[in-house]
Amino acid sequence: MPKRRRPLLRPGKPHRSSGRSESDGALAGHDRPCRARRTGGGHAEMSLYDIDQIKQRNPIEEIIGRYGIVLLRSGTRLTGRCPFHKDENPSLVVYPETRSFYCFGCGASGDVIDFVRRFDGLGFRAALERLTGGTSQDSVTREERLPNRDQAPKEPRSLSLDDRMILTAASAVYSDVLLRTPAALAYLGGRGIGEMIIRRCHLGYSDGHSLSQYLQRRRLSLRRAREMGLLWRDGGEKMAGRIVVPEMRGDQCVWMVGRPLDNAHDPKYRGLSLPKPLLGYERVRGRQRVFVTEGTFDYLTGVGWSLSICALQGIKVQAQRLAFLERARRVFLVFDNDERGRDAVVFLTGLLGDRARVVELPQGVKDLNELGQLPDGRATFFELVRLSESRQPEEVRHAVPAR
């Protein structure tokens, strides 16, 4: 049995306050408050405010540094070697402003609580107690432990024929509902998504009740629909009130993501309880010229321009997910015009080498979809592509703006 790691965070050790105000969400979209409230055994309930205070009292850059990880400042962020995989080139990026970290090598990400959980193999409550000095590693119960970071992750369950039937049925229902929902069509139109893209990408909309009724009529498993993340336990639809973008393989749906018509819903994007695939895989498979973008609506804009485009659906660009690019002779990177998008581009250009070309969006334009909403957006984009392709390979690394 491997020797147990001595905890680097000593119980009772005071933490220096960051002095920052409550500028970020307490949980950054996690469902931890519910989990904290359900714990028993005499533990006090943990509110959103309490958890946010723990984060403020434990600046993520300081906690990571206590684990022996050297962080070097680069602008407003810090970089270092990731402890969760063999990291020859520093790929761990820490963002003090948002109290978060992300590894461009293995995809590990989260806040200070996530880091402690992953590094020490703890559950959520035990990690909170570690940060507040409430317990030592020896007192953590077996139920609170998570798999050690050196253990290989379990293989995701592959989709059965019945699973694909359920997902494809859901996609068909949502597509039908969308065409009967003026508000959803108006939202898509406002983002430059017209009828051609709607039909080509099988876009849909969930009204919150049609899916479960249809699955019952077809005698498809409601239990499996719940397990895959289509339905809540009470039969309600998880995608209710959302534009639904499916990932199709042939004529079968294998995944989908939903986006609400306004920004009042949380989370902004809701996926399924299944491994997240590359969006648009069949559009780029085997192609020699490929466009890689970040977001779902960026992908839809590219489809409307007949690009061989795919979306990573975020900046999680682990190297093993890029095998589909092996045959591509030219890869155009079109990421969000922000710090994290530029970090992803730097990482990808390092992996792709001379094949990479960086398409720089105009100043003030957030992403590809926003560019597509401008009157001359399409013409501007193809001019930017032409400029990126004219650069010599050694110029690519200098094309990433260091704003």
C-alpha positions as CSV (number, residue, x, y, z in Angstrom):
1,M,0.0,0.0,0.0
2,P,1.5,3.4,-0.9
3,K,2.6,5.6,1.9
4,R,-0.1,8.1,2.9
5,R,0.6,11.7,1.9
6,R,1.0,14.1,4.9
7,P,-1.5,16.9,4.6
8,L,0.1,20.1,3.5
9,L,-2.7,22.2,5.0
10,R,-2.4,21.9,8.7
11,P,-5.6,22.0,10.8
12,G,-5.9,25.3,12.6
13,K,-3.4,27.1,10.5
14,P,-4.6,30.7,9.9
15,H,-5.1,31.8,6.3
16,R,-4.4,35.3,5.1
17,S,-7.5,37.0,3.8
18,S,-7.4,38.0,0.1
19,G,-9.0,41.3,0.9
20,R,-11.3,41.0,-2.1
21,S,-15.0,41.6,-2.2
22,E,-17.5,39.0,-3.1
23,S,-17.2,39.4,-6.9
24,D,-17.7,35.8,-8.0
25,G,-20.5,33.3,-7.5
26,A,-20.2,31.2,-4.4
27,L,-20.0,27.9,-6.2
28,A,-19.3,28.9,-9.8
29,G,-22.3,26.8,-11.0
30,H,-21.7,23.7,-8.8
31,D,-24.6,22.0,-6.9
32,R,-22.6,21.9,-3.7
33,P,-25.0,23.8,-1.4
34,C,-27.5,21.0,-1.6
35,R,-24.9,18.3,-0.9
36,A,-23.6,20.3,2.1
37,R,-27.1,20.6,3.6
38,R,-27.8,16.9,3.2
39,T,-24.8,15.8,5.3
40,G,-25.6,14.5,8.7
41,G,-23.5,13.3,11.6
42,G,-23.8,16.6,13.5
43,H,-22.3,18.8,10.8
44,A,-23.7,22.3,10.5
45,E,-25.5,23.2,7.3
46,M,-23.2,25.1,4.9
47,S,-24.7,28.1,3.1
48,L,-23.6,29.7,-0.1
49,Y,-22.3,32.6,1.9
50,D,-20.3,30.4,4.2
51,I,-18.7,28.6,1.2
52,D,-17.8,31.9,-0.5
53,Q,-16.2,33.1,2.7
54,I,-14.0,30.0,2.8
55,K,-12.9,30.7,-0.7
56,Q,-12.1,34.3,0.1
57,R,-10.1,33.3,3.2
58,N,-8.1,30.8,1.2
59,P,-6.8,32.5,-2.0
60,I,-6.4,29.7,-4.6
61,E,-2.9,30.8,-5.6
62,E,-1.7,30.6,-2.0
63,I,-3.3,27.2,-1.4
64,I,-1.8,25.7,-4.6
65,G,1.6,27.2,-3.6
66,R,1.4,25.4,-0.3
67,Y,1.3,22.1,-2.1
68,G,4.8,22.8,-3.5
69,I,3.7,24.0,-6.9
70,V,5.7,26.9,-8.2
71,L,3.5,29.5,-9.9
72,L,4.9,32.2,-12.2
73,R,2.9,35.4,-12.9
74,S,1.9,36.1,-16.5
75,G,-0.3,39.2,-16.7
76,T,-3.3,38.7,-14.5
77,R,-2.9,34.9,-14.3
78,L,-0.3,32.5,-13.0
79,T,1.1,29.4,-14.6
80,G,2.8,26.2,-13.3
81,R,3.2,22.5,-13.7
82,C,0.0,20.5,-13.2
83,P,0.3,17.9,-10.3
84,F,-2.5,15.8,-11.8
85,H,-0.5,14.4,-14.8
86,K,3.0,14.3,-16.1
87,D,3.4,17.9,-17.1
88,E,6.6,18.5,-19.0
89,N,5.5,21.9,-20.2
90,P,3.7,24.1,-17.6
91,S,0.0,23.8,-18.6
92,L,-1.7,24.7,-15.2
93,V,-3.2,28.2,-15.3
94,V,-4.5,29.9,-12.1
95,Y,-6.9,32.8,-12.3
96,P,-6.8,34.7,-9.0
97,E,-9.5,37.1,-10.2
98,T,-12.1,34.4,-10.6
99,R,-10.6,32.1,-8.0
100,S,-10.3,29.2,-10.4
101,F,-7.7,27.0,-12.1
102,Y,-7.6,25.0,-15.4
103,C,-5.1,22.6,-16.8
104,F,-4.7,22.7,-20.6
105,G,-3.0,19.3,-20.5
106,C,-5.4,17.1,-18.6
107,G,-8.5,19.2,-18.3
108,A,-8.5,19.4,-14.5
109,S,-10.4,22.5,-13.4
110,G,-12.4,24.2,-10.7
111,D,-11.9,26.4,-7.6
112,V,-9.8,26.0,-4.5
113,I,-12.2,23.4,-3.0
114,D,-11.9,21.3,-6.2
115,F,-8.1,21.5,-6.1
116,V,-7.9,20.3,-2.5
117,R,-10.5,17.5,-3.2
118,R,-8.5,16.3,-6.2
119,F,-5.0,16.6,-4.7
120,D,-5.8,14.9,-1.4
121,G,-8.6,12.5,-2.6
122,L,-11.3,14.0,-0.4
123,G,-15.0,14.5,-0.6
124,F,-16.6,17.9,-0.6
125,R,-17.3,18.2,3.1
126,A,-13.8,16.9,4.0
127,A,-12.2,19.5,1.7
128,L,-14.1,22.3,3.4
129,E,-13.0,21.1,6.8
130,R,-9.4,20.8,5.5
131,L,-9.5,24.5,4.4
132,T,-11.1,25.7,7.7
133,G,-8.8,23.6,9.9
134,G,-11.7,21.4,11.0
135,T,-10.1,17.9,10.5
136,S,-7.0,16.1,9.5
137,Q,-6.6,13.6,6.7
138,D,-6.5,10.7,9.2
139,S,-10.1,11.5,10.4
140,V,-11.7,11.5,6.9
141,T,-14.2,8.7,6.6
142,R,-14.0,6.1,3.9
143,E,-17.3,7.4,2.4
144,E,-15.8,10.9,2.0
145,R,-12.8,9.7,-0.1
146,L,-12.6,10.1,-3.8
147,P,-10.4,8.0,-6.1
148,N,-6.7,8.8,-5.9
149,R,-5.6,11.0,-8.8
150,D,-3.2,8.3,-9.9
151,Q,-6.0,5.8,-10.5
152,A,-7.2,5.5,-14.1
153,P,-10.8,6.9,-14.6
154,K,-13.5,4.5,-15.3
155,E,-14.4,4.1,-19.0
156,P,-17.7,6.0,-19.7
157,R,-20.6,3.8,-20.5
158,S,-21.1,3.4,-24.2
159,L,-24.5,4.2,-25.7
160,S,-26.7,1.2,-26.4
161,L,-29.2,1.0,-29.3
162,D,-32.0,1.9,-26.9
163,D,-30.0,4.9,-25.6
164,R,-29.6,6.2,-29.2
165,M,-33.3,5.6,-29.9
166,I,-34.2,7.7,-26.8
167,L,-31.9,10.5,-27.7
168,T,-32.9,10.5,-31.3
169,A,-36.6,10.6,-30.3
170,A,-35.9,13.5,-28.0
171,S,-34.1,15.4,-30.8
172,A,-37.1,14.8,-33.1
173,V,-39.6,16.0,-30.5
174,Y,-37.5,19.2,-29.8
175,S,-37.1,19.9,-33.5
176,D,-40.9,19.7,-34.0
177,V,-41.6,21.9,-31.0
178,L,-39.1,24.6,-32.1
179,L,-40.9,25.1,-35.4
180,R,-44.1,25.8,-33.4
181,T,-42.5,28.2,-30.9
182,P,-42.2,31.8,-32.3
183,A,-40.2,33.1,-29.3
184,A,-37.5,30.4,-29.8
185,L,-37.3,31.1,-33.5
186,A,-37.0,34.8,-32.9
187,Y,-34.2,34.2,-30.4
188,L,-32.3,32.2,-33.0
189,G,-32.9,34.8,-35.7
190,G,-31.5,37.5,-33.4
191,R,-28.3,35.5,-33.2
192,G,-28.0,35.1,-36.9
193,I,-29.3,31.5,-36.9
194,G,-31.8,31.0,-39.8
195,E,-33.9,28.2,-41.1
196,M,-31.1,26.6,-43.1
197,I,-28.9,26.1,-40.0
198,I,-31.9,25.0,-37.9
199,R,-32.7,22.2,-40.3
200,R,-29.1,21.3,-41.1
201,C,-28.1,21.0,-37.4
202,H,-31.5,19.6,-36.2
203,L,-31.9,22.4,-33.7
204,G,-34.8,22.1,-31.3
205,Y,-36.6,23.6,-28.3
206,S,-38.0,22.0,-25.2
207,D,-41.5,23.1,-24.0
208,G,-41.1,21.1,-20.8
209,H,-43.8,18.5,-21.3
210,S,-43.9,17.0,-24.9
211,L,-40.9,14.7,-24.5
212,S,-42.0,12.5,-21.6
213,Q,-45.4,12.1,-23.2
214,Y,-43.8,11.0,-26.5
215,L,-41.4,8.5,-24.8
216,Q,-44.4,6.9,-23.0
217,R,-46.3,6.5,-26.2
218,R,-43.3,5.0,-27.9
219,R,-42.7,2.8,-24.8
220,L,-39.2,4.0,-24.5
221,S,-37.5,3.8,-21.0
222,L,-38.2,6.9,-18.8
223,R,-35.7,5.5,-16.3
224,R,-32.9,5.6,-18.9
225,A,-34.0,9.0,-20.1
226,R,-33.6,10.2,-16.5
227,E,-30.2,8.5,-16.2
228,M,-28.9,10.2,-19.3
229,G,-30.1,13.6,-18.1
230,L,-33.1,14.2,-20.2
231,L,-35.7,14.1,-17.4
232,W,-35.9,15.1,-13.8
233,R,-37.2,12.5,-11.3
234,D,-40.6,14.0,-11.4
235,G,-40.8,13.6,-15.2
236,G,-40.1,17.2,-16.0
237,E,-37.7,18.0,-18.8
238,K,-34.2,19.2,-17.9
239,M,-34.0,21.1,-21.2
240,A,-37.3,23.0,-20.6
241,G,-37.2,26.5,-22.0
242,R,-33.9,25.9,-23.8
243,I,-32.8,25.9,-27.4
244,V,-31.4,22.3,-28.0
245,V,-28.4,21.6,-30.1
246,P,-27.8,17.9,-30.7
247,E,-24.7,16.1,-31.8
248,M,-25.6,13.7,-34.6
249,R,-23.7,10.7,-35.9
250,G,-25.4,9.8,-39.1
251,D,-29.1,10.0,-38.4
252,Q,-28.8,9.2,-34.7
253,C,-28.4,11.6,-31.8
254,V,-25.6,10.8,-29.3
255,W,-25.6,14.0,-27.2
256,M,-27.2,17.4,-26.8
257,V,-26.8,20.7,-25.1
258,G,-29.4,23.3,-24.2
259,R,-29.2,27.1,-23.9
260,P,-32.1,29.2,-22.4
261,L,-33.7,32.1,-24.3
262,D,-32.4,34.6,-21.6
263,N,-29.5,34.8,-19.2
264,A,-31.6,34.4,-16.1
265,H,-31.4,30.6,-16.0
266,D,-28.5,28.8,-14.4
267,P,-26.5,27.1,-15.8
268,K,-26.2,28.9,-19.1
269,Y,-25.5,25.7,-20.9
270,R,-27.0,22.4,-19.8
271,G,-25.6,19.1,-21.2
272,L,-26.5,15.5,-20.6
273,S,-25.2,13.1,-17.9
274,L,-23.0,11.6,-20.6
275,P,-19.4,12.2,-21.7
276,K,-19.3,15.5,-23.7
277,P,-18.3,14.8,-27.3
278,L,-16.8,17.1,-29.9
279,L,-19.6,19.1,-31.5
280,G,-19.6,18.7,-35.2
281,Y,-17.3,15.7,-35.4
282,E,-18.7,14.4,-38.7
283,R,-18.2,17.9,-40.3
284,V,-14.4,17.7,-39.7
285,R,-13.6,14.0,-39.8
286,G,-11.0,13.3,-42.5
287,R,-10.9,16.9,-43.7
288,Q,-7.6,18.6,-44.5
289,R,-8.8,22.1,-43.6
290,V,-10.5,22.3,-40.3
291,F,-11.8,25.2,-38.2
292,V,-11.9,24.7,-34.4
293,T,-13.9,27.0,-32.3
294,E,-15.0,27.3,-28.7
295,G,-18.8,27.6,-28.2
296,T,-22.0,26.1,-29.4
297,F,-23.3,29.2,-31.2
298,D,-19.9,29.8,-32.7
299,Y,-20.2,26.4,-34.3
300,L,-23.7,27.1,-35.6
301,T,-22.4,30.3,-37.2
302,G,-19.6,28.4,-38.9
303,V,-22.1,25.8,-40.2
304,G,-24.1,28.6,-41.8
305,W,-20.9,29.7,-43.6
306,S,-20.3,26.1,-44.8
307,L,-17.1,25.7,-42.9
308,S,-15.6,22.4,-41.9
309,I,-16.0,23.4,-38.3
310,C,-16.2,21.8,-34.8
311,A,-16.6,23.1,-31.3
312,L,-14.8,22.0,-28.2
313,Q,-17.7,23.5,-26.2
314,G,-15.4,25.3,-23.8
315,I,-11.6,25.6,-23.4
316,K,-11.1,22.1,-22.2
317,V,-8.7,21.0,-24.9
318,Q,-6.9,17.9,-23.5
319,A,-4.4,16.6,-26.0
320,Q,-6.0,13.2,-26.3
321,R,-9.2,14.9,-27.6
322,L,-7.4,16.2,-30.7
323,A,-6.7,12.9,-32.4
324,F,-9.3,13.7,-35.0
325,L,-7.0,16.5,-36.3
326,E,-4.2,14.0,-37.3
327,R,-5.1,14.2,-41.0
328,A,-5.7,17.9,-41.1
329,R,-3.0,19.9,-42.9
330,R,-4.3,23.3,-41.8
331,V,-6.2,24.0,-38.5
332,F,-7.7,27.4,-38.1
333,L,-8.3,28.3,-34.4
334,V,-11.2,30.7,-33.8
335,F,-11.6,31.1,-30.0
336,D,-13.2,33.7,-27.8
337,N,-11.6,37.1,-27.7
338,D,-10.8,36.9,-24.0
339,E,-8.0,35.8,-21.7
340,R,-9.1,32.2,-21.5
341,G,-9.7,31.9,-25.2
342,R,-6.2,33.2,-25.9
343,D,-4.7,30.8,-23.3
344,A,-6.4,27.9,-25.2
345,V,-5.0,29.2,-28.5
346,V,-1.5,29.3,-27.1
347,F,-1.8,25.7,-25.9
348,L,-3.2,24.5,-29.2
349,T,-0.6,26.2,-31.3
350,G,2.0,24.4,-29.2
351,L,0.4,21.1,-30.0
352,L,-0.4,21.6,-33.6
353,G,2.8,23.3,-34.6
354,D,3.1,24.5,-38.2
355,R,-0.4,23.4,-39.1
356,A,-2.0,25.9,-36.8
357,R,-3.3,29.3,-38.0
358,V,-4.8,31.8,-35.5
359,V,-7.9,33.7,-36.8
360,E,-7.8,36.9,-34.8
361,L,-11.3,38.4,-34.2
362,P,-11.6,42.2,-34.5
363,Q,-11.2,44.3,-31.4
364,G,-14.4,44.5,-29.4
365,V,-15.9,41.4,-31.0
366,K,-16.5,38.7,-28.4
367,D,-16.7,35.5,-30.5
368,L,-17.5,34.1,-33.9
369,N,-21.2,34.2,-33.3
370,E,-21.1,37.9,-32.4
371,L,-19.1,38.6,-35.6
372,G,-21.7,36.7,-37.6
373,Q,-24.4,39.1,-36.4
374,L,-22.7,42.1,-38.0
375,P,-23.8,43.1,-41.5
376,D,-20.3,42.5,-42.9
377,G,-19.4,39.7,-40.5
378,R,-19.1,36.9,-43.1
379,A,-16.9,38.9,-45.4
380,T,-14.8,40.2,-42.5
381,F,-14.2,36.6,-41.3
382,F,-13.0,35.2,-44.6
383,E,-10.6,38.2,-44.9
384,L,-9.3,37.3,-41.4
385,V,-8.9,33.7,-42.5
386,R,-6.9,34.9,-45.6
387,L,-4.6,37.0,-43.4
388,S,-4.0,34.2,-41.0
389,E,-3.1,31.8,-43.8
390,S,-0.7,34.2,-45.3
391,R,1.5,34.2,-42.2
392,Q,4.6,32.1,-42.2
393,P,4.6,29.2,-39.7
394,E,7.1,30.8,-37.4
395,E,4.8,33.8,-37.2
396,V,1.9,31.8,-35.7
397,R,3.1,31.9,-32.1
398,H,3.3,35.7,-32.3
399,A,-0.2,36.0,-33.7
400,V,-1.8,35.5,-30.3
401,P,-2.4,39.0,-28.9
402,A,-1.0,39.5,-25.4
403,R,-3.6,42.0,-24.2
